[in-house]
Amino acid sequence: MQNNVIRKTLDVFLAFIVGMSTIMLIIWFALYNAEKIKYDCSIAEISPDIPLEVKEECQNLLRAHNL
């Protein structure tokens, strides 16, 4: 009888740990990927949505690589 209680307690504890770990990993991946913004330099000159600083950096990169 006591073994069943201990086993159920361990099962609940293990499920809680796995669940919390999964939630933390999902949040970490969401925040980690949210910080990165990628711009396509091939359309930087014609796109009005790309900031001027990014356009200038794209021009510098393209000049440096002779593209």
Order of alpha helices (4+ residues) and beta strands (2+ residues): alpha-alpha
